[in-house]
């Protein structure tokens, strides 16, 4: 009702299809919609421990309250896929596929559902299919910032950088206060070697989300690439203080490259407490070899 009133006051002409979409509620259950909305909020902060678990629980709760809530099935599929990416356990990819298929069965043309399908296509190594889906989503829902964001990432990954950057900028224009839109732009700049531009984007991330350990780690990485060691160290240490222990390996690499082997050893030992069976063992071995500790290196 508010949207229609605003459109009328601005003398905006709405098409019949747009009016129909505005009157179509995604669910008749207010409680289910509340669970879904909260789940989406948790999905936007995957860097916080436990958020993915909570999102899955809330999507499932929304579905229990309204089994025909297609967007909740789609969101659950995305959450299951993220769990698969973390664990590489096949059961989660199967659950993701089944949830997305149920969402498509219920609402095959819903923009949020098609967006969920695009995320799965991307994760499965089908970028062209994901791009095609996202273009359809944007055609019907041009103000869906997450669709522009994901399309931008995919276009850059597939070698269409100018259009990709434009899509990322469009996402930011639509929702400038969301750190999730600035982060991929920073990543794109970093991968292209535009480190100063990456720093600008990552600074915006931590301005919007000052408790983001990821944000400080990647900002430190950009400074590291610029050989700005004081700022790199400060941001890595901030990331560690906020709970991102993986930043220890970044810090260890910095100290190793500068010849401070004792500090490098300390940092990699801390990193290995988190991931004892990782390739960080190789890095620690290199440190011991440079120290002349051949037995420890082996």
C-alpha positions in Angstrom: 0.0 0.0 0.0 2.9 2.4 0.8 4.6 1.6 -2.5 1.4 2.3 -4.4 0.8 5.6 -2.6 4.4 6.7 -3.3 4.1 5.8 -6.9 0.8 7.8 -7.2 2.3 10.8 -5.4 5.3 10.8 -7.8 2.9 10.2 -10.8 4.9 7.0 -11.6 3.1 4.7 -14.1 3.2 1.1 -13.0 2.8 -1.7 -15.4 0.1 -4.3 -14.8 2.9 -6.9 -14.2 4.6 -4.6 -11.6 1.3 -4.0 -9.8 0.6 -7.8 -9.7 4.1 -8.5 -8.2 3.5 -5.8 -5.5 0.4 -7.6 -4.4 2.0 -11.0 -4.3 3.2 -11.6 -0.8 6.0 -14.3 -0.6 4.2 -15.9 2.3 1.0 -15.5 4.2 2.8 -16.1 7.5 4.2 -13.1 9.2 6.2 -15.4 11.5 7.7 -17.3 8.6 8.7 -14.0 6.9 10.4 -12.8 10.1 12.4 -16.1 10.3 13.4 -15.7 6.6 14.4 -12.1 7.0 16.6 -12.9 10.0 18.2 -15.8 8.2 19.1 -13.5 5.4 20.7 -11.1 7.9 22.8 -14.0 9.3 23.8 -15.1 5.8 25.3 -11.6 5.2 27.8 -12.1 8.0 29.4 -15.5 7.2 32.5 -14.4 9.0 30.8 -14.6 12.4 31.1 -18.1 13.9 27.7 -19.8 14.2 25.9 -17.5 11.8 25.5 -20.2 9.1 24.1 -22.7 11.6 21.6 -20.1 12.8 20.6 -19.2 9.2 19.9 -22.9 8.4 17.7 -23.2 11.5 15.8 -20.1 10.7 15.2 -21.1 7.1 14.0 -24.5 8.3 11.7 -22.7 10.8 10.2 -20.5 8.1 9.5 -23.6 6.0 7.9 -25.4 8.9 5.5 -22.4 9.3 4.8 -22.2 5.6 5.9 -25.2 3.5 5.0 -23.3 0.3 7.4 -20.4 1.0 9.6 -20.7 -2.1 12.1 -18.0 -1.1 12.8 -19.9 2.2 13.5 -23.1 0.3 15.8 -21.1 -2.0 17.6 -19.5 0.9 18.0 -22.9 2.6 19.6 -24.2 -0.6 22.1 -21.4 -0.5 22.9 -22.1 3.1 23.3 -25.8 2.5 25.7 -25.0 -0.4 27.8 -22.8 1.8 28.0 -25.7 4.3 29.1 -27.9 1.4 31.9 -25.4 0.5 33.1 -25.5 4.1 33.0 -29.3 4.6 33.1 -30.8 1.0 30.7 -33.4 2.3 28.4 -34.6 -0.5 25.3 -34.7 1.7 25.2 -30.9 1.8 25.4 -30.5 -2.0 22.5 -33.0 -2.3 20.5 -31.1 0.2 21.3 -27.8 -1.6 20.1 -29.2 -4.9 16.9 -30.6 -3.4 16.0 -27.3 -1.6 16.6 -25.3 -4.8 14.5 -27.7 -6.9 11.6 -27.4 -4.4 11.8 -23.6 -4.5 11.7 -23.8 -8.3 8.7 -26.1 -8.2 6.8 -23.7 -6.0 7.8 -20.4 -7.7 9.7 -20.9 -10.9 9.7 -17.2 -11.9 10.4 -15.7 -8.4 13.5 -13.4 -8.6 14.9 -14.5 -5.2 14.5 -18.1 -6.1 16.3 -17.6 -9.4 19.0 -15.7 -7.6 19.5 -18.7 -5.3 19.7 -21.0 -8.4 22.4 -18.6 -9.8 24.5 -18.9 -6.7 24.4 -22.7 -6.9 25.3 -22.6 -10.6 28.3 -20.5 -9.8 29.4 -22.9 -7.1 29.0 -25.9 -9.4 31.3 -24.3 -12.0 28.5 -23.2 -14.4 29.3 -19.5 -14.7 27.5 -19.0 -18.0 24.3 -20.5 -16.6 24.6 -18.3 -13.5 25.1 -15.2 -15.7 22.0 -16.0 -17.8 19.9 -16.5 -14.6 21.1 -13.2 -13.1 20.3 -11.3 -16.3 16.8 -12.6 -16.1 16.5 -11.7 -12.5 17.7 -8.1 -13.1 15.3 -7.7 -16.1 12.4 -8.3 -13.7 13.9 -6.9 -10.5 16.4 -4.2 -11.5 16.8 -2.9 -8.0 18.0 -6.2 -6.5 21.5 -5.2 -5.5 22.7 -8.8 -4.7 21.9 -9.8 -8.3 24.0 -6.9 -9.7 26.8 -7.8 -7.2 27.0 -11.5 -8.1 26.7 -10.7 -11.8 29.6 -8.3 -11.5 31.8 -10.9 -9.8 30.9 -13.5 -12.5 31.6 -11.1 -15.4 35.0 -10.2 -14.0 35.8 -13.9 -13.4 34.9 -14.7 -17.0 37.0 -11.9 -18.6 34.3 -9.2 -19.0 35.8 -6.8 -16.6 34.4 -3.4 -17.8 30.8 -4.7 -17.6 31.6 -6.5 -14.3 33.0 -3.3 -12.6 29.9 -1.4 -13.8 27.6 -4.1 -12.3 29.5 -4.0 -9.0 29.2 -0.2 -8.9 25.5 -0.5 -9.6 25.1 -2.8 -6.6 26.9 -0.2 -4.4 24.7 2.6 -5.8 21.6 0.6 -4.9 22.7 -0.2 -1.4 25.8 1.8 -0.5 25.6 1.0 3.3 26.1 -2.7 2.7 29.6 -3.9 3.2 28.8 -7.0 1.1 28.7 -4.8 -2.0 32.1 -3.0 -1.3 34.0 -6.3 -0.5 33.8 -7.9 -4.0 34.8 -4.6 -5.7 37.9 -4.6 -3.4 38.6 -8.2 -4.3 38.4 -7.3 -8.0 40.8 -4.4 -7.6 43.2 -6.5 -5.6 43.3 -9.4 -8.2 43.8 -6.8 -11.0 46.8 -5.4 -9.1 45.0 -2.1 -8.3 46.0 -2.2 -4.6 45.4 1.5 -3.8 41.8 1.1 -5.1 41.4 -2.1 -3.2 42.5 -0.3 0.0 39.7 2.3 -0.6 37.1 -0.5 -0.9 38.3 -2.5 2.1 38.4 0.6 4.3 34.8 1.2 3.4 34.1 -2.4 4.4 35.4 -1.9 7.9 33.8 1.5 8.2 30.4 -0.2 7.6 31.3 -3.3 9.6 33.9 -2.4 12.2 33.8 -5.9 13.8 34.6 -7.7 10.5 37.8 -9.7 11.0 37.7 -10.6 7.3 37.6 -6.9 6.4 40.8 -6.1 8.5 42.6 -9.2 7.1 42.0 -8.4 3.5 42.8 -4.7 4.1 46.1 -5.9 5.6 46.7 -8.0 2.6 46.2 -5.0 0.2 48.7 -3.0 2.3 51.1 -6.0 2.3 51.0 -6.1 -1.5 51.9 -2.4 -1.5 54.9 -3.1 0.8 53.2 -0.9 3.4 54.3 -3.1 6.3 53.2 -1.0 9.3 49.6 -0.8 8.0 49.7 -4.5 7.0 50.8 -5.6 10.5 48.3 -3.3 12.2 45.4 -4.7 10.2 46.5 -8.3 10.5 46.8 -7.9 14.3 43.3 -6.3 14.4 41.9 -9.2 12.5 43.5 -11.6 14.9 42.1 -9.7 17.9 38.6 -9.9 16.4 39.0 -13.7 16.1 40.4 -14.4 12.6 43.3 -16.6 13.6 44.0 -17.3 9.9 45.5 -13.8 9.7 48.4 -15.4 11.6 49.6 -17.0 8.4 49.5 -13.6 6.6 51.5 -12.1 9.4 53.9 -15.0 9.4 54.5 -14.6 5.6 55.2 -10.9 6.1 57.8 -11.6 8.8 59.4 -14.4 6.8 59.8 -12.1 3.7 61.5 -9.5 5.9 63.8 -12.1 7.5 62.3 -12.0 11.0 62.3 -15.8 11.3 61.5 -15.9 15.0 58.3 -13.9 14.6 57.4 -15.9 11.5 57.8 -19.1 13.4 55.6 -17.8 16.2 52.9 -16.8 13.8 52.8 -20.0 11.8 52.7 -22.0 15.0 49.6 -20.1 16.0 48.1 -20.6 12.6 48.7 -24.3 12.8 46.7 -24.5 16.0 43.7 -23.7 13.9 44.7 -25.8 10.8 47.2 -28.5 12.0 47.0 -30.5 8.8 47.3 -27.6 6.3 50.1 -26.5 3.9 51.2 -24.1 6.7 53.3 -27.0 7.9 55.3 -26.5 4.6 55.8 -22.8 5.4 57.0 -23.7 8.9 59.4 -26.2 7.4 60.8 -23.5 5.2 61.3 -21.3 8.3 63.2 -24.0 10.1 65.3 -24.7 7.0 66.4 -21.1 6.9 67.2 -21.2 10.6 69.4 -24.2 10.0 67.2 -26.6 12.0 67.2 -29.4 9.4 65.6 -32.0 11.6 62.7 -29.7 12.6 62.3 -28.8 8.9 62.0 -32.5 7.9 
